[in-house]
């Protein structure tokens, strides 16, 4: 009887230790998964910001003449995809600029905000 009881205690102890081990491994995996999700979201935001920045530079700053309707639409959609209120507001300032000095200042501020967003 004593030997049987001892074996039952050992089996229960091993089962409890196994449960603790698997619970700990689950918790660590969950934390790692959450961290990977955050990094993925950060990377997706960076891709959207960089896409808009590249489009802005190619179509507006390096473009010759006026930006056509399709390119304006692409720029508008890209800035909305960034989903940043400050960048969108600065975009609105840029679009509403009346003279070349205001356009230049607004463009510089947009680029500054974009680079700040990527570097965070």
DRENLUMBA-258735 format. One record per atom (N, C-alpha, C): residue number from 0; residue in three letters; atom name; x, y, z. Coordinates in steps of 0.1 Angstrom, whole numbers, plus 2048, in hexadecimal, padded with zeros to 3 digits. Example, Ala and Ser with C-alpha at 12.3 -4.5 7.8 and 13.67 -1.06 7.14 Angstrom:
2
REC / 0 / ala / N / 884 / 7C7 / 84E
REC / 0 / ala / CA / 87B / 7D3 / 84E
REC / 0 / ala / C / 884 / 7DF / 84E
REC / 1 / ser / N / 880 / 7EA / 847
REC / 1 / ser / CA / 889 / 7F5 / 847
REC / 1 / ser / C / 881 / 800 / 84F
! end
This chain:
120
REC / 0 / unk / N / 808 / 7F4 / 800
REC / 0 / unk / CA / 800 / 800 / 800
REC / 0 / unk / C / 809 / 80D / 800
REC / 1 / unk / N / 813 / 80C / 808
REC / 1 / unk / CA / 81C / 818 / 809
REC / 1 / unk / C / 823 / 81B / 7FB
REC / 2 / unk / N / 827 / 810 / 7F5
REC / 2 / unk / CA / 82E / 811 / 7E8
REC / 2 / unk / C / 824 / 817 / 7DD
REC / 3 / unk / N / 818 / 812 / 7DD
REC / 3 / unk / CA / 80E / 817 / 7D4
REC / 3 / unk / C / 80B / 826 / 7D6
REC / 4 / unk / N / 80A / 829 / 7E3
REC / 4 / unk / CA / 807 / 837 / 7E6
REC / 4 / unk / C / 813 / 840 / 7E2
REC / 5 / unk / N / 81F / 83B / 7E4
REC / 5 / unk / CA / 82B / 843 / 7E0
REC / 5 / unk / C / 82B / 845 / 7D1
REC / 6 / unk / N / 828 / 83A / 7C9
REC / 6 / unk / CA / 827 / 83C / 7BA
REC / 6 / unk / C / 81D / 845 / 7B6
REC / 7 / unk / N / 811 / 845 / 7BC
REC / 7 / unk / CA / 807 / 84F / 7B9
REC / 7 / unk / C / 80B / 85D / 7BC
REC / 8 / unk / N / 812 / 85F / 7C7
REC / 8 / unk / CA / 817 / 86D / 7CA
REC / 8 / unk / C / 821 / 871 / 7BF
REC / 9 / unk / N / 82A / 868 / 7BB
REC / 9 / unk / CA / 834 / 86B / 7B1
REC / 9 / unk / C / 82D / 86F / 7A4
REC / 10 / unk / N / 823 / 867 / 7A0
REC / 10 / unk / CA / 81C / 869 / 793
REC / 10 / unk / C / 815 / 877 / 794
REC / 11 / unk / N / 80E / 879 / 79F
REC / 11 / unk / CA / 807 / 886 / 7A0
REC / 11 / unk / C / 811 / 892 / 7A0
REC / 12 / unk / N / 81C / 890 / 7A7
REC / 12 / unk / CA / 827 / 89B / 7A7
REC / 12 / unk / C / 82C / 89D / 799
REC / 13 / unk / N / 82E / 893 / 791
REC / 13 / unk / CA / 833 / 894 / 783
REC / 13 / unk / C / 829 / 89B / 77B
REC / 14 / unk / N / 81C / 897 / 77D
REC / 14 / unk / CA / 811 / 89D / 775
REC / 14 / unk / C / 810 / 8AC / 778
REC / 15 / unk / N / 811 / 8B0 / 785
REC / 15 / unk / CA / 810 / 8BE / 789
REC / 15 / unk / C / 81C / 8C5 / 783
REC / 16 / unk / N / 828 / 8C0 / 784
REC / 16 / unk / CA / 834 / 8C6 / 77F
REC / 16 / unk / C / 832 / 8C8 / 770
REC / 17 / unk / N / 82D / 8BE / 769
REC / 17 / unk / CA / 82A / 8BF / 75A
REC / 17 / unk / C / 821 / 8CA / 757
REC / 18 / unk / N / 816 / 8CB / 75F
REC / 18 / unk / CA / 80C / 8D6 / 75D
REC / 18 / unk / C / 812 / 8E4 / 75F
REC / 19 / unk / N / 81A / 8E5 / 769
REC / 19 / unk / CA / 821 / 8F2 / 76C
REC / 19 / unk / C / 82A / 8F5 / 760
REC / 20 / unk / N / 832 / 8EC / 75C
REC / 20 / unk / CA / 83B / 8EE / 751
REC / 20 / unk / C / 833 / 8F2 / 744
REC / 21 / unk / N / 829 / 8EB / 741
REC / 21 / unk / CA / 821 / 8EF / 735
REC / 21 / unk / C / 81A / 8FC / 736
REC / 22 / unk / N / 815 / 8FF / 742
REC / 22 / unk / CA / 80F / 90C / 744
REC / 22 / unk / C / 819 / 917 / 743
REC / 23 / unk / N / 825 / 915 / 748
REC / 23 / unk / CA / 830 / 91F / 746
REC / 23 / unk / C / 834 / 921 / 737
REC / 24 / unk / N / 835 / 916 / 730
REC / 24 / unk / CA / 838 / 916 / 722
REC / 24 / unk / C / 82D / 91D / 71A
REC / 25 / unk / N / 821 / 91B / 71E
REC / 25 / unk / CA / 816 / 921 / 717
REC / 25 / unk / C / 816 / 930 / 719
REC / 26 / unk / N / 819 / 934 / 726
REC / 26 / unk / CA / 81A / 943 / 729
REC / 26 / unk / C / 825 / 949 / 721
REC / 27 / unk / N / 830 / 943 / 721
REC / 27 / unk / CA / 83C / 949 / 71A
REC / 27 / unk / C / 839 / 94A / 70B
REC / 28 / unk / N / 832 / 93F / 705
REC / 28 / unk / CA / 82F / 940 / 6F7
REC / 28 / unk / C / 825 / 94B / 6F4
REC / 29 / unk / N / 81B / 94C / 6FD
REC / 29 / unk / CA / 811 / 957 / 6FB
REC / 29 / unk / C / 818 / 965 / 6FB
REC / 30 / unk / N / 821 / 967 / 705
REC / 30 / unk / CA / 828 / 974 / 705
REC / 30 / unk / C / 830 / 976 / 6F8
REC / 31 / unk / N / 837 / 96C / 6F4
REC / 31 / unk / CA / 83E / 96D / 6E7
REC / 31 / unk / C / 835 / 970 / 6DB
REC / 32 / unk / N / 829 / 96A / 6DB
REC / 32 / unk / CA / 820 / 96C / 6D0
REC / 32 / unk / C / 81B / 97A / 6D1
REC / 33 / unk / N / 818 / 97F / 6DC
REC / 33 / unk / CA / 813 / 98D / 6DD
REC / 33 / unk / C / 81E / 997 / 6D9
REC / 34 / unk / N / 82B / 994 / 6DC
REC / 34 / unk / CA / 836 / 99C / 6D8
REC / 34 / unk / C / 837 / 99C / 6C8
REC / 35 / unk / N / 836 / 990 / 6C3
REC / 35 / unk / CA / 837 / 98F / 6B4
REC / 35 / unk / C / 82B / 996 / 6AD
REC / 36 / unk / N / 81F / 996 / 6B3
REC / 36 / unk / CA / 814 / 99D / 6AD
REC / 36 / unk / C / 817 / 9AC / 6AD
REC / 37 / unk / N / 81C / 9B1 / 6B8
REC / 37 / unk / CA / 820 / 9C0 / 6B9
REC / 37 / unk / C / 82A / 9C3 / 6AF
REC / 38 / unk / N / 834 / 9BB / 6AD
REC / 38 / unk / CA / 83E / 9BE / 6A3
REC / 38 / unk / C / 839 / 9BD / 695
REC / 39 / unk / N / 830 / 9B4 / 692
REC / 39 / unk / CA / 829 / 9B3 / 685
REC / 39 / unk / C / 821 / 9C0 / 682
REC / 40 / unk / N / 819 / 9C4 / 68C
REC / 40 / unk / CA / 811 / 9D0 / 68A
REC / 40 / unk / C / 81A / 9DC / 688
REC / 41 / unk / N / 825 / 9DD / 68F
REC / 41 / unk / CA / 82F / 9E8 / 68D
REC / 41 / unk / C / 835 / 9E8 / 67F
REC / 42 / unk / N / 838 / 9DC / 67B
REC / 42 / unk / CA / 83D / 9DA / 66D
REC / 42 / unk / C / 833 / 9DE / 663
REC / 43 / unk / N / 827 / 9DA / 665
REC / 43 / unk / CA / 81C / 9DE / 65B
REC / 43 / unk / C / 81A / 9ED / 65A
REC / 44 / unk / N / 81B / 9F3 / 666
REC / 44 / unk / CA / 819 / A02 / 666
REC / 44 / unk / C / 825 / A08 / 65F
REC / 45 / unk / N / 831 / A03 / 661
REC / 45 / unk / CA / 83D / A08 / 65B
REC / 45 / unk / C / 83D / A07 / 64B
REC / 46 / unk / N / 837 / 9FB / 647
REC / 46 / unk / CA / 836 / 9F9 / 639
REC / 46 / unk / C / 82C / A03 / 632
REC / 47 / unk / N / 821 / A06 / 639
REC / 47 / unk / CA / 818 / A10 / 634
REC / 47 / unk / C / 81E / A1E / 634
REC / 48 / unk / N / 825 / A21 / 63E
REC / 48 / unk / CA / 82C / A2E / 63F
REC / 48 / unk / C / 836 / A30 / 634
REC / 49 / unk / N / 83E / A25 / 632
REC / 49 / unk / CA / 848 / A26 / 628
REC / 49 / unk / C / 842 / A26 / 61A
REC / 50 / unk / N / 837 / A1F / 618
REC / 50 / unk / CA / 831 / A1F / 60B
REC / 50 / unk / C / 82C / A2D / 608
REC / 51 / unk / N / 825 / A34 / 612
REC / 51 / unk / CA / 821 / A41 / 610
REC / 51 / unk / C / 82C / A4B / 60D
REC / 52 / unk / N / 837 / A49 / 615
REC / 52 / unk / CA / 843 / A52 / 614
REC / 52 / unk / C / 849 / A51 / 606
REC / 53 / unk / N / 84A / A44 / 601
REC / 53 / unk / CA / 850 / A42 / 5F4
REC / 53 / unk / C / 847 / A48 / 5E9
REC / 54 / unk / N / 83A / A46 / 5EA
REC / 54 / unk / CA / 830 / A4B / 5E1
REC / 54 / unk / C / 831 / A5A / 5E1
REC / 55 / unk / N / 831 / A60 / 5ED
REC / 55 / unk / CA / 832 / A6F / 5EE
REC / 55 / unk / C / 83E / A74 / 5E8
REC / 56 / unk / N / 849 / A6E / 5EA
REC / 56 / unk / CA / 856 / A73 / 5E4
REC / 56 / unk / C / 856 / A72 / 5D5
REC / 57 / unk / N / 852 / A66 / 5D0
REC / 57 / unk / CA / 852 / A64 / 5C2
REC / 57 / unk / C / 848 / A6C / 5BA
REC / 58 / unk / N / 83C / A6D / 5BF
REC / 58 / unk / CA / 831 / A74 / 5B8
REC / 58 / unk / C / 831 / A83 / 5BA
REC / 59 / unk / N / 834 / A87 / 5C6
REC / 59 / unk / CA / 833 / A95 / 5C9
REC / 59 / unk / C / 840 / A9C / 5C9
REC / 60 / unk / N / 84A / A98 / 5D0
REC / 60 / unk / CA / 857 / A9F / 5D1
REC / 60 / unk / C / 85F / A9D / 5C4
REC / 61 / unk / N / 85F / A91 / 5BF
REC / 61 / unk / CA / 867 / A8F / 5B3
REC / 61 / unk / C / 85F / A8F / 5A6
REC / 62 / unk / N / 852 / A90 / 5A7
REC / 62 / unk / CA / 849 / A91 / 59B
REC / 62 / unk / C / 84B / A9E / 594
REC / 63 / unk / N / 848 / A9C / 587
REC / 63 / unk / CA / 849 / AA8 / 57F
REC / 63 / unk / C / 83B / AAD / 57C
REC / 64 / unk / N / 839 / ABA / 57E
REC / 64 / unk / CA / 82B / ABF / 57C
REC / 64 / unk / C / 822 / ABC / 587
REC / 65 / unk / N / 815 / ABD / 583
REC / 65 / unk / CA / 80A / ABB / 58D
REC / 65 / unk / C / 808 / AAC / 58F
REC / 66 / unk / N / 804 / AA8 / 59B
REC / 66 / unk / CA / 801 / A9A / 59E
REC / 66 / unk / C / 7F3 / A97 / 598
REC / 67 / unk / N / 7F2 / A8C / 590
REC / 67 / unk / CA / 7E6 / A89 / 58A
REC / 67 / unk / C / 7DC / A82 / 594
REC / 68 / unk / N / 7CF / A81 / 590
REC / 68 / unk / CA / 7C5 / A7C / 599
REC / 68 / unk / C / 7C8 / A6F / 59F
REC / 69 / unk / N / 7CC / A65 / 597
REC / 69 / unk / CA / 7CF / A58 / 59B
REC / 69 / unk / C / 7DA / A58 / 5A6
REC / 70 / unk / N / 7E4 / A60 / 5A4
REC / 70 / unk / CA / 7EF / A60 / 5AE
REC / 70 / unk / C / 7EA / A67 / 5BB
REC / 71 / unk / N / 7E2 / A71 / 5B9
REC / 71 / unk / CA / 7DC / A78 / 5C5
REC / 71 / unk / C / 7D3 / A6E / 5CD
REC / 72 / unk / N / 7CC / A66 / 5C6
REC / 72 / unk / CA / 7C3 / A5C / 5CD
REC / 72 / unk / C / 7CC / A52 / 5D4
REC / 73 / unk / N / 7D7 / A4D / 5CD
REC / 73 / unk / CA / 7E0 / A44 / 5D4
REC / 73 / unk / C / 7E6 / A4A / 5E0
REC / 74 / unk / N / 7EA / A56 / 5DF
REC / 74 / unk / CA / 7F0 / A5D / 5EB
REC / 74 / unk / C / 7E6 / A5F / 5F6
REC / 75 / unk / N / 7DA / A62 / 5F3
REC / 75 / unk / CA / 7CF / A64 / 5FD
REC / 75 / unk / C / 7CC / A57 / 604
REC / 76 / unk / N / 7CB / A4C / 5FC
REC / 76 / unk / CA / 7C9 / A3F / 602
REC / 76 / unk / C / 7D4 / A3A / 60A
REC / 77 / unk / N / 7E0 / A3D / 606
REC / 77 / unk / CA / 7EC / A39 / 60D
REC / 77 / unk / C / 7ED / A40 / 61B
REC / 78 / unk / N / 7EA / A4D / 61B
REC / 78 / unk / CA / 7EB / A55 / 627
REC / 78 / unk / C / 7E0 / A50 / 631
REC / 79 / unk / N / 7D5 / A4C / 62C
REC / 79 / unk / CA / 7CA / A47 / 634
REC / 79 / unk / C / 7CE / A39 / 63A
REC / 80 / unk / N / 7D5 / A31 / 632
REC / 80 / unk / CA / 7D9 / A24 / 637
REC / 80 / unk / C / 7E3 / A25 / 642
REC / 81 / unk / N / 7EB / A30 / 642
REC / 81 / unk / CA / 7F4 / A32 / 64D
REC / 81 / unk / C / 7ED / A33 / 65B
REC / 82 / unk / N / 7E1 / A38 / 65A
REC / 82 / unk / CA / 7D8 / A39 / 666
REC / 82 / unk / C / 7DF / A41 / 672
REC / 83 / unk / N / 7E5 / A4C / 66E
REC / 83 / unk / CA / 7EB / A55 / 679
REC / 83 / unk / C / 7E5 / A63 / 677
REC / 84 / unk / N / 7DE / A68 / 681
REC / 84 / unk / CA / 7D7 / A74 / 681
REC / 84 / unk / C / 7E0 / A80 / 67D
REC / 85 / unk / N / 7EC / A81 / 683
REC / 85 / unk / CA / 7F5 / A8C / 681
REC / 85 / unk / C / 7FA / A8C / 672
REC / 86 / unk / N / 7FD / A80 / 66D
REC / 86 / unk / CA / 802 / A80 / 65F
REC / 86 / unk / C / 7F6 / A84 / 656
REC / 87 / unk / N / 7EA / A7F / 659
REC / 87 / unk / CA / 7DF / A82 / 650
REC / 87 / unk / C / 7DC / A91 / 651
REC / 88 / unk / N / 7DC / A97 / 65D
REC / 88 / unk / CA / 7DA / AA6 / 65E
REC / 88 / unk / C / 7E5 / AAD / 656
REC / 89 / unk / N / 7F1 / AA9 / 657
REC / 89 / unk / CA / 7FC / AB0 / 650
REC / 89 / unk / C / 7FA / AAE / 641
REC / 90 / unk / N / 7F5 / AA3 / 63D
REC / 90 / unk / CA / 7F1 / AA0 / 62F
REC / 90 / unk / C / 7E7 / AAA / 62A
REC / 91 / unk / N / 7DD / AAD / 632
REC / 91 / unk / CA / 7D2 / AB6 / 62F
REC / 91 / unk / C / 7D8 / AC4 / 62E
REC / 92 / unk / N / 7E1 / AC8 / 637
REC / 92 / unk / CA / 7E8 / AD5 / 636
REC / 92 / unk / C / 7F0 / AD6 / 629
REC / 93 / unk / N / 7F7 / ACB / 625
REC / 93 / unk / CA / 7FE / ACB / 619
REC / 93 / unk / C / 7F5 / ACD / 60D
REC / 94 / unk / N / 7EA / AC5 / 60C
REC / 94 / unk / CA / 7E1 / AC6 / 601
REC / 94 / unk / C / 7DA / AD4 / 600
REC / 95 / unk / N / 7D8 / ADA / 60B
REC / 95 / unk / CA / 7D1 / AE7 / 60C
REC / 95 / unk / C / 7DB / AF3 / 60A
REC / 96 / unk / N / 7E8 / AF0 / 609
REC / 96 / unk / CA / 7F2 / AFB / 608
REC / 96 / unk / C / 7EF / B03 / 5FB
REC / 97 / unk / N / 7F1 / B10 / 5FD
REC / 97 / unk / CA / 7EF / B1A / 5F2
REC / 97 / unk / C / 7FB / B1F / 5EB
REC / 98 / unk / N / 806 / B1F / 5F2
REC / 98 / unk / CA / 812 / B24 / 5EB
REC / 98 / unk / C / 81E / B1A / 5ED
REC / 99 / unk / N / 828 / B1C / 5E5
REC / 99 / unk / CA / 833 / B12 / 5E5
REC / 99 / unk / C / 83A / B11 / 5F3
REC / 100 / unk / N / 83B / B1C / 5FA
REC / 100 / unk / CA / 841 / B1C / 607
REC / 100 / unk / C / 839 / B13 / 611
REC / 101 / unk / N / 82C / B14 / 611
REC / 101 / unk / CA / 823 / B0C / 619
REC / 101 / unk / C / 824 / AFD / 615
REC / 102 / unk / N / 825 / AFB / 608
REC / 102 / unk / CA / 826 / AED / 602
REC / 102 / unk / C / 833 / AE7 / 607
REC / 103 / unk / N / 83E / AEE / 606
REC / 103 / unk / CA / 84B / AE9 / 60A
REC / 103 / unk / C / 84B / AE6 / 619
REC / 104 / unk / N / 846 / AEF / 621
REC / 104 / unk / CA / 846 / AED / 62F
REC / 104 / unk / C / 83D / AE1 / 633
REC / 105 / unk / N / 832 / AE0 / 62D
REC / 105 / unk / CA / 829 / AD5 / 630
REC / 105 / unk / C / 82F / AC7 / 62C
REC / 106 / unk / N / 836 / AC7 / 620
REC / 106 / unk / CA / 83C / ABB / 61B
REC / 106 / unk / C / 847 / AB7 / 625
REC / 107 / unk / N / 84F / AC1 / 62A
REC / 107 / unk / CA / 859 / ABE / 633
REC / 107 / unk / C / 854 / AB8 / 640
REC / 108 / unk / N / 849 / ABE / 645
REC / 108 / unk / CA / 842 / AB9 / 651
REC / 108 / unk / C / 83D / AAB / 64F
REC / 109 / unk / N / 837 / AA8 / 644
REC / 109 / unk / CA / 832 / A9A / 641
REC / 109 / unk / C / 83D / A90 / 642
REC / 110 / unk / N / 848 / A93 / 63B
REC / 110 / unk / CA / 854 / A8A / 63B
REC / 110 / unk / C / 859 / A89 / 649
REC / 111 / unk / N / 85A / A93 / 651
REC / 111 / unk / CA / 85F / A93 / 65E
REC / 111 / unk / C / 856 / A89 / 667
REC / 112 / unk / N / 849 / A8B / 665
REC / 112 / unk / CA / 83F / A82 / 66D
REC / 112 / unk / C / 841 / A74 / 668
REC / 113 / unk / N / 842 / A72 / 65B
REC / 113 / unk / CA / 844 / A64 / 656
REC / 113 / unk / C / 850 / A5D / 65C
REC / 114 / unk / N / 85B / A64 / 65C
REC / 114 / unk / CA / 868 / A5F / 661
REC / 114 / unk / C / 867 / A5D / 670
REC / 115 / unk / N / 860 / A66 / 677
REC / 115 / unk / CA / 85E / A64 / 686
REC / 115 / unk / C / 856 / A57 / 688
REC / 116 / unk / N / 84C / A55 / 680
REC / 116 / unk / CA / 843 / A49 / 682
REC / 116 / unk / C / 84B / A3C / 680
REC / 117 / unk / N / 853 / A3C / 676
REC / 117 / unk / CA / 85B / A30 / 673
REC / 117 / unk / C / 865 / A2E / 67E
REC / 118 / unk / N / 86B / A38 / 683
REC / 118 / unk / CA / 876 / A36 / 68D
REC / 118 / unk / C / 872 / A33 / 69B
REC / 119 / unk / N / 864 / A33 / 69D
REC / 119 / unk / CA / 860 / A30 / 6AB
REC / 119 / unk / C / 861 / A21 / 6AD
! end
